[in-house]
Amino acid sequence: MNIFLTFCIKIYRIVYYFFNGLVILCFFFPKNFALGLEYIFERNSPKFSDRIDNLKNNNSNKVGYDISKIMFFLSICVYLMSVFIVSKWLFAGQKTEKLGEEVVKSAEISEQEVVVSDEDEIAEVVVDENAGTTSEYSNYNDFAITNINFDNLLKTNDQTVGWIKINNTKINYPIVQTNDNSYYLNHSFNFSDNSGGWIFADYRNNFVDFDRNNIIYGHNLINKTMFGTLTYALHDWWINDVSNHYINVVTPTKNTLWQIFSVYLTAPETYYIKTSFGNDESFNSFLTTIKQRSMYSLDVAVGANDKVLTLSTCDDSGTQRLVVHAKLYRMEDR
């Protein structure tokens, strides 16, 4: 139901922008716009033919009439271009969704629940020793491990560095990484051209041992594939479910669990995608800033000993960035 409503909102906005443009035309060029409409709907009427004859004898009116036709046809062109762009988005989304289903099948995903006791050393709990806080979920002793067949994935794409899964979203994809942050904006997992792109890691990051700030990007597609459902984090119904606060990232050598501590919208910028920090003080300042930006008060402490996962996508309007930060909560060898 929520996906359908989001889709309707996107279509509504496109239609809104088109008609808003028509309103602007009517406001600034009322006479010209009216003549343009009249040309479309009454050009064959005798009355309209008489008016054309009069315009031919009056150069100033004829210029205004020509402008009205141009303005009207420009608005029609804008509308047709909008239809083309939306159709292109939908087609790209369908291709991405189909490929995603094939990739999930080839990955042979399975999950197992590991019970961690005080004596076990199965999972390493990675938290700031000065945190002093726990969440509801941290009281649970079960750690869901996602088993991925990376051999199959690497046969299709040798740039695969991991897999990401987020509870109660459609985000369940392999992560790729190349030598820039532009290639996978318009290429799929199988290297084919696709404006839907793929989920990819920042080229500056090390997804073997992880850095202080590890960034993953993905498009917010109209059919809610890729990072399209990351926008769920903006809604109370999703964030109020504590089990949604944990992001599972699997690499060929590690199983990791990350705990969300900040969610916000921001203008396009480079601050939150910093990967290098000169010292602990610089990193702590960064953590303070991104935590203060959060639209929710999440009781999760972060400090200089933590590693951060940053998810970045566009909001539904395409004018802002939706950012989700999580800290490394648990990690184990595969």
C-alpha positions in Angstrom: 0.0 0.0 0.0 2.8 2.4 0.9 4.7 1.7 -2.3 1.5 2.4 -4.3 1.0 5.7 -2.5 4.6 6.7 -3.1 4.2 5.9 -6.8 1.0 8.0 -7.0 2.8 10.9 -5.2 5.6 10.9 -7.9 3.1 10.9 -10.7 1.1 13.6 -9.0 4.2 15.8 -8.7 5.1 15.4 -12.4 1.5 16.4 -13.4 1.6 19.2 -10.8 4.8 20.7 -12.3 3.4 20.6 -15.8 0.1 22.3 -14.8 2.0 24.7 -12.6 3.9 25.7 -15.7 0.7 26.3 -17.6 -0.6 28.5 -14.7 2.6 30.6 -14.9 2.0 31.0 -18.7 -1.6 32.0 -18.1 -0.5 34.5 -15.5 2.3 36.2 -17.4 0.9 35.8 -21.0 -2.9 35.5 -20.5 -3.8 36.9 -23.9 -1.2 34.8 -25.8 -2.1 31.7 -23.9 -5.8 32.1 -24.7 -5.1 32.7 -28.3 -3.0 29.5 -28.3 -5.9 27.5 -27.0 -8.2 29.1 -29.4 -5.8 28.1 -32.3 -5.9 24.5 -31.1 -9.6 24.1 -30.6 -11.3 26.7 -32.9 -8.9 27.1 -35.8 -11.5 25.7 -38.3 -14.4 27.9 -37.2 -15.5 30.9 -39.4 -15.2 33.3 -36.5 -11.6 32.3 -35.9 -10.8 32.6 -39.6 -12.1 36.2 -39.5 -9.8 37.0 -36.6 -6.8 35.6 -38.5 -7.6 37.9 -41.4 -7.6 40.8 -39.0 -4.3 39.8 -37.4 -2.7 39.7 -40.9 -3.6 43.4 -41.3 -2.2 44.3 -37.8 1.5 43.4 -37.4 1.6 44.0 -33.6 -1.3 41.6 -33.0 0.2 39.1 -35.4 3.4 39.1 -33.4 1.4 38.5 -30.1 -0.5 35.7 -31.8 2.7 34.0 -33.0 4.2 34.2 -29.5 1.0 32.6 -28.0 1.4 29.7 -30.4 5.0 29.3 -29.5 4.4 29.4 -25.8 1.5 26.9 -26.0 3.5 24.4 -28.1 6.5 24.8 -25.8 4.3 23.7 -22.9 3.1 20.7 -24.8 6.7 19.8 -25.5 7.5 20.0 -21.8 4.6 17.7 -21.1 5.7 15.1 -23.7 9.3 15.3 -22.4 8.0 14.6 -18.9 6.1 11.6 -20.2 9.3 10.4 -21.9 11.4 10.8 -18.8 8.9 9.0 -16.5 8.6 6.2 -19.0 12.4 5.9 -19.1 12.6 5.8 -15.3 9.9 3.1 -15.2 11.6 1.0 -17.8 15.0 1.3 -16.1 13.4 0.4 -12.8 11.8 -2.7 -14.3 15.1 -3.8 -15.8 16.8 -3.3 -12.4 14.1 -5.2 -10.6 14.3 -8.2 -12.9 18.1 -8.2 -12.6 17.9 -7.9 -8.9 15.7 -11.0 -8.7 18.2 -13.0 -10.8 21.1 -11.8 -8.7 19.3 -12.8 -5.4 18.6 -16.2 -6.9 22.2 -16.8 -7.9 23.5 -15.6 -4.5 21.7 -18.6 -2.9 20.9 -16.5 0.2 20.2 -18.3 3.5 20.0 -17.1 7.0 20.8 -18.8 10.3 20.4 -17.7 13.8 23.4 -17.8 16.1 22.9 -17.7 19.8 25.7 -15.9 21.5 26.4 -16.7 25.1 29.0 -15.1 27.4 31.4 -17.9 26.8 31.1 -17.9 23.0 33.5 -15.8 20.9 31.4 -16.2 17.7 30.6 -12.6 17.4 32.8 -9.6 18.2 30.7 -6.8 19.8 32.1 -3.5 18.6 30.9 -0.7 20.7 32.4 2.4 22.3 33.6 1.4 25.8 32.4 4.7 27.1 28.9 4.4 25.5 27.1 3.2 28.6 23.8 2.7 26.8 22.0 -0.2 25.3 19.0 -0.6 23.1 16.1 -3.0 23.2 17.7 -5.0 20.4 21.0 -5.3 22.2 19.2 -7.3 24.9 18.6 -10.0 22.3 21.3 -12.6 22.1 20.5 -13.7 18.5 22.5 -12.6 15.6 21.1 -13.4 12.2 23.8 -14.3 9.8 23.2 -14.1 6.0 25.0 -16.7 4.0 25.9 -15.5 0.5 27.4 -17.4 -2.4 30.0 -14.8 -3.4 31.5 -17.2 -5.9 28.4 -17.0 -8.2 28.2 -13.2 -7.7 31.9 -12.7 -8.6 31.4 -14.7 -11.8 28.9 -12.1 -12.9 30.6 -9.1 -11.5 34.2 -9.3 -10.2 33.8 -5.9 -8.5 31.4 -7.3 -5.9 32.6 -6.4 -2.4 29.6 -7.2 -0.3 25.9 -7.6 0.2 23.5 -5.3 2.1 20.1 -6.2 3.6 17.8 -3.9 5.6 14.8 -5.2 7.5 11.3 -4.3 6.2 12.6 -2.8 3.0 13.3 -4.1 -0.5 17.0 -3.4 0.0 18.6 -6.8 -0.5 21.4 -6.5 -3.0 25.1 -7.1 -3.7 27.4 -4.1 -3.3 29.9 -3.3 -6.0 32.9 -1.0 -6.1 35.0 0.4 -8.8 37.6 3.2 -9.2 35.2 6.1 -9.2 31.8 7.1 -7.9 30.1 7.7 -11.3 30.2 4.4 -13.2 27.5 2.6 -11.2 25.2 5.6 -11.4 24.2 4.4 -14.8 25.4 0.8 -15.0 23.8 -2.3 -13.6 25.3 -5.2 -11.8 26.0 -7.0 -15.1 27.8 -3.9 -16.5 24.9 -3.1 -18.8 23.8 0.6 -19.4 20.9 1.4 -17.1 19.9 4.8 -15.7 18.8 2.9 -12.5 22.4 2.1 -11.7 23.3 -0.2 -8.8 24.2 -0.2 -5.2 27.9 0.8 -4.9 30.5 1.5 -2.3 32.6 4.7 -2.3 35.8 4.0 -4.3 37.9 5.5 -1.4 36.7 2.9 1.1 38.2 -0.4 2.2 35.4 -3.0 2.5 37.7 -5.7 3.8 38.6 -4.1 7.2 36.3 -1.1 6.9 37.2 2.6 7.4 35.9 5.1 9.9 33.2 6.2 7.5 32.1 3.6 4.9 29.7 5.0 2.3 27.2 3.2 0.1 25.2 4.9 -2.6 22.1 4.0 -4.6 19.4 5.6 -6.6 15.9 6.2 -5.2 14.0 4.6 -8.1 10.3 5.2 -8.8 9.5 1.5 -8.5 11.2 1.4 -5.1 14.2 -0.8 -6.2 17.8 -0.1 -5.3 17.6 2.5 -2.4 14.0 3.4 -3.2 12.7 2.0 0.1 15.4 3.7 2.2 12.8 6.6 2.4 10.9 4.4 4.8 13.3 5.6 7.4 11.6 9.0 7.1 8.3 7.6 8.5 7.4 6.9 12.1 5.8 3.6 11.3 9.2 2.2 10.2 11.6 3.9 12.6 9.4 2.9 15.6 10.1 -0.8 14.9 13.4 -1.3 16.6 14.3 -4.3 14.5 14.5 -2.0 11.5 17.4 -0.1 13.2 19.9 -2.8 12.2 21.6 -3.2 8.8 23.3 -6.4 7.8 26.3 -6.1 5.6 28.1 -9.2 4.5 31.5 -9.4 2.7 33.4 -12.4 1.4 35.3 -12.5 4.8 33.0 -10.8 7.3 29.4 -10.8 8.6 28.6 -7.4 10.1 25.6 -5.8 11.8 25.3 -2.0 12.0 23.0 0.0 14.3 21.3 3.2 13.0 22.0 6.3 15.0 21.1 9.2 12.6 18.6 9.8 9.8 18.2 13.1 8.1 17.7 15.1 4.9 20.3 17.5 3.6 21.2 19.6 0.6 23.7 17.9 -1.7 27.1 18.3 0.0 30.4 16.4 0.6 30.7 16.7 4.4 28.8 13.6 5.4 30.8 11.5 2.8 34.2 12.3 4.3 36.4 9.2 4.6 39.6 10.7 6.0 40.0 12.2 9.5 43.3 13.5 10.7 42.8 12.5 14.3 40.2 11.4 16.9 39.2 15.0 17.6 38.3 15.5 13.9 36.3 12.3 13.8 34.5 13.0 17.1 33.5 16.4 15.7 32.2 14.7 12.6 30.2 12.2 14.7 28.7 15.0 16.8 27.6 16.9 13.7 25.9 14.0 11.9 24.2 12.8 15.1 22.8 16.3 15.8 21.4 16.4 12.3 19.2 13.4 13.0 15.4 13.9 12.8 15.0 11.3 15.5 16.4 11.0 19.0 18.0 7.6 18.8 19.7 6.5 22.1 22.9 5.2 20.5 26.3 6.5 21.6 29.1 6.8 19.2 32.7 7.6 19.8 36.2 7.6 18.2 36.5 3.8 18.4 33.4 3.3 16.3 33.2 2.6 12.6 30.3 4.2 10.6 28.2 3.0 7.7 26.7 5.8 5.7 23.9 5.2 3.2 23.1 8.0 0.7 20.3 8.5 -1.8 18.0 11.2 -3.2 14.8 12.1 -1.5 11.5 11.7 -3.5 11.8 15.2 -4.9 15.4 14.7 -6.1 16.5 18.0 -4.6 17.9 16.7 -1.3 19.9 13.8 0.0 18.5 11.2 2.4 21.3 10.1 4.7 21.3 7.2 7.1 24.2 6.6 9.5 24.8 3.4 11.5 27.7 2.3 13.7 29.4 -1.1 13.6 27.6 -3.1 16.2 28.7 -6.7 15.7 31.3 -8.4 13.4 32.4 -11.9 12.8 34.6 -13.8 10.4 32.8 -15.9 7.8 
